[in-house]
Amino acid sequence: MSKKSTGLLASTILAGTILAGGIGSAALATPANAAPDHRTETYTMTGDAGGSKFEGIGTDPRRGTFYVSEVTGGEIHHGASGTSAMREWLGGNGTDGRYTARGITVDRAGNIYIAGGPNGIGNDRPDLWVYNARGELQAALKAPGTDVFLNDVVIGADGAAYFTNSNDAQIFRVAKSGGKYTAVLWADATGTIERRDGFNLGGIELSADRSAFVVAQGNSGKLWRFDIKTRKATAIDTRGIDLVNADGLLLRGNTLSVVQNFSKKLTTLRLSADGSSIRLLGQRATDPDRVLTTVARLRGQTLFVDSKFDEQVASGPYEVITNPLAR
């Protein structure tokens, strides 16, 4: 279900121990070189009167800001490192054709890419959107196909955005060419990866050597390597590690953190530079009162989205947290 950020991981679980990093502060209009502020550990979002559920997160390290997507209406919320109160940044409920939003990421220029989940299935609504840092719509696109559930998104080595499909083993590429954005089917692994009930391809990260994408298949607990040159998918040997409900991914160097939403686990793996092999470093229970969907990194903090997916009608507080572990 979604993620995303550039930057480094602040909290690494090694041999059952979590090492928490500090954070940098910035009000929504504070310069990027603001002094460190270690006080903000929880970021609070406003929700709809009928309840809100959240999923993706994307960070803009240069501006010290981040964005969180809302499933229930498609609103996008905006926060800043060190400032606890967030605000609604983009409307939903039909704004630019958006009624739900999932994965989200930010490129080096500050453009924000939003995955629409099932927003465009069975209708003429967009599957994804691109906005600039001022909140101006750059593109609202349909992805090729008729049953596309865009889940997560990451920026590739070429600067394009790559979206996973949770209904089929496909990755779509979105890039600007000739003055406009286009969406194309970049990799189709439907002949290699079995489509199962539930969420198929979800979290996605670029390998350390930038030769491949590592993608989670949450319903099977598998990890897949998509080679960037050949666009072929191969299974990564998970060595019997329980990765069912793998959702958001975050890579720091060769350390891959995996958020397992309804399993309520955070698993840390050693990932080879080319993304072809893993080794277990640690696995811990997350807060039993939260269903965390994804993880991102911003200014010395690791940020986790509390989705409220376990509540039939969600109620506040609606939060992005920095300590995911069971208390």
N, C-alpha and C positions, 0 to 999 in steps of 0.2 A: 504494500500500500504506500507508501511513500517517503520522501526524504527531502532536501539534500543540502550539501554545502561543499565549499572548498575549504581547505585549512587542515589543521591537525587535531587529533583526538586528545582531549584533556584528561579523560578518565580511562585508565587501562586496567583491566582485571588480570592479574598475574598471580597464579597459585592462590586464588581465592581472596586476594587483597585488592581493594580499589584505591587508586591513588588519584586524588582530586586536584585539579588545577585551579588557578585563580582566574579572575575575569578582568576585562577592561570595561570602563564605563563610558556611556555616551547617551545624552538625551537625544530625542529624535532629531534635533538639529545640531548636536554637538560634533565638533570636528573629529576626524578619524584618529587623531593622535591624542585623544583625551587620556587623562591620568588614570591609572588602575583604580578599580573600585571593587572590593571584595564583599559587599553587603548584599547584593541582589542574587538570591538563589532560586526565586520563583517569579515567573512572569505571568501576569493575569490578563486574560482576554475577556471581552464582553461577549455574551451569548444572546441568542434570540429568545423571545418570550416563551416560545414553545420548546426550547431546548436546542442545544447545538452540539455537534460532534466534529472533531478535528482529526487531521491526518498528516499532511505533509509539512515539511519545514525546509526552507532554503535560506542561506546566509549570504550577505554581501560584506566580506571582510574589509574592503576599502572604506565603506561608509559606516561600518560597525552596526549594521542593521540586519533584521531577519524578517521573514514572511512565513505565515502559517495558514494553511488552507482549511476551509470548513466544508465538511461533507454535506451537511443538511441543506445549505442554500447556495454554496459556492462562493461565499465571501472570502476575502483574503485579509488577514490581520497583519499588522506591522508592529515590530518592536525594535528596541535598541539595546545594545549591551549595557548593563548597569542601570537600566530604567525599568522598574517593575511593571508599570502600567502600559499595556499595549492599546492599539486603536484599530478600528476597522479601516482598512486602506482602500479596498475595492469592494463594491457591492456585489451581491449575488441575486438570486431570485429572478433571473432573466437578464441581468446586466451583461451585455455583449453575448447573449445566448447562453449564459452559464447558470446552471442550477445545482451543480455539485463540483467539487474540486478535490484533487488527490495530491499526487506528487508535485513538488515545486523546486526549482533550482534557479541560480543566478549565474550569468556568465561574467567574464572579466570587465565588460563594458557596463555592467549593472542591469542588463536586460533580464526580465523575470519570465521564466517558462513554466506554465501551469498545465498539468495533466488533468483531463476531465473525467476520468473513470468511465462510467456508462453514460455520460451526458449526451453523447451523439448517437447512441444505439436506437435504431428504429425511428429516427426523426432526422430533420435537417439541421440540427444544432451542431456547433463545433465540438471537436474532440480535444482541442488544446488551444491555448492562448499565449501570446507573447506581448509583454508590456515593457516600456522603458522605465527608468527609475523615477520618473515624474508621474507614473501611473497612466501614461497615454498608450492606448491600444495600438500595437504594431501589426498584429495578425490574429485572426480567429480562424482556425483551420479544421477541416475534416481530414482524418487519416484514411489512406486507402483501405477499403474493406467495408464490410457491413456489420461486423460483430466485434468491434474494437473497444476494449476497456483499457484505456491508458492509465497506468498505475504509478510508475515512478519515472524519474528523469535525471540524467546526469550530463554534464558537459564533457565532450570527448576531447581527445588530443588535438583535433582539428578545429575546435571552437564551436562545433555544431552541438545541438542538444539531441540526446538519444532517449527515447521513451520505450518502456516495456509494455507489453500487452498481457493482461491477466487472463484473457480468454483463450489465447493461442500463443505458441512459442515464437513470438515475433518481436522485433525491435524496429522502431521507426526513427528516422533521422529528420530533424528540422533544422534548416539553415537558410540564410539569406543569400540570394543570388539575383543579380540583375535588379536590385532595388526592392525585392519582395521576398517574403518567407514562403517556403514550400515544405510539404511533408511527404516523404517517400518511405516505402518499405525498404529497410536497409538489410535486414537479415530475417530469413524464414527457416526456422528449425522444426517445423511441424512434423517433418519426417523423422526427426531424431528424438524429440522430447514428447512424451505422451501427454496429451491433454487430459486432465483430471477434473473432477468436480471441485468447485471452490476456486481459490486464487492460484493461478499458475505463475507466470513470471511477474516478479515484483521488484524488490530492491535491486539496485544496480550501482556498481562502482567501476572505475577505471583502474586497471592494475598499475603497480608501481612503475613498471617499465613502459607503460602506455601501449602495450601490445595487444591488450584484450580487455573485454568487459567481463566482470564477475557478476553473475545474476542469481538471485535466490528464487527458488520455486517453493513457495511456502506450503502448499498442500501436500507435497511429497517429502519435504525436508531435504531437498537436493540443492546443490550449487552447480552452476554451469559456467563454463568459460566460452565466450564468443570471441574468436580470433578476429582482430580488426582487419588483417589482410585478406583472409579467406572468407570471413563472415560465417564460418562453420562453428557449430556448438559441440563441445565435448563435456562429458560429465567430470566433475572434480570428485575424487575419492574422498568422501566425508568420514571414512574410517569408523563408521558406526556412531558418530556423534549425532545426538538428537537435535535436529535443526527444523523440526516441524513448526509451522507458523512463523518461519523466518520472514521478516518484513523489511524494515529499514536497515541499510548497511552503511558503515563508515570506516574508511581505510586511513590509517596513519602509518606511513612507511610500509612495513610488512605486517602490521597488526590490524586485523579486520574485526570490527565489532558488529554483532548480529543481534538486532532486537527481535525477539520472538513474542509477538503480541499476546494472543490468548493463552499461550504457554506460560507467559509471565516469567520469561528468562532473558538474561543478557549473556551471550556467549562471545568469548574472545578467542580468535584463531590467529595462528601464525600463517600468513599467506606468502607463497613464493613470489618473487618479483614479477614473473610472467603470469601469475594467477592460476597455475596448473596444479598446485598441491597445497594442502593445509595441514596444520597440526594444532591440536587443542591446547590452549593456554589456561582457560578458566571458564566456568559456567556458574552463574549465580542467579538466585531468584530475585525478581523485581518486586516492587511494592504490590502486595496482593489486592489493594484497593484501586489499582490503576491498570488500564490496558494501554501500554505504550506502543506506539506504532512505528516511530522512526527517531533518528538521531542526527544531529548536525553539530558543527564546531564553529565557535565564534569567540575570538579574543580570550583564549585561555579557558573558556567554558565549553562543556559538552551539554547540549540542549536536547531534551526528550519531550515529545508531544504526548500529553495525556488525552487519549482520544474520546473517552466516555462511551466507547463501543459496547461496554457491558451493561449499560443502562438503557432500558426500553425508551424512556423519556429522560433525556439527559438534564442534569441540574448542575449549577455551579458549585464551587468555583471552577472555572475553566483555566487550565494552567499549562505552561511549559516549565518543566522542572530541570534541575541540575543534579539531583541525587535520585537515581532510579531504583535503588536497591531496597529490598525488604527491610523493614525496621524491626 
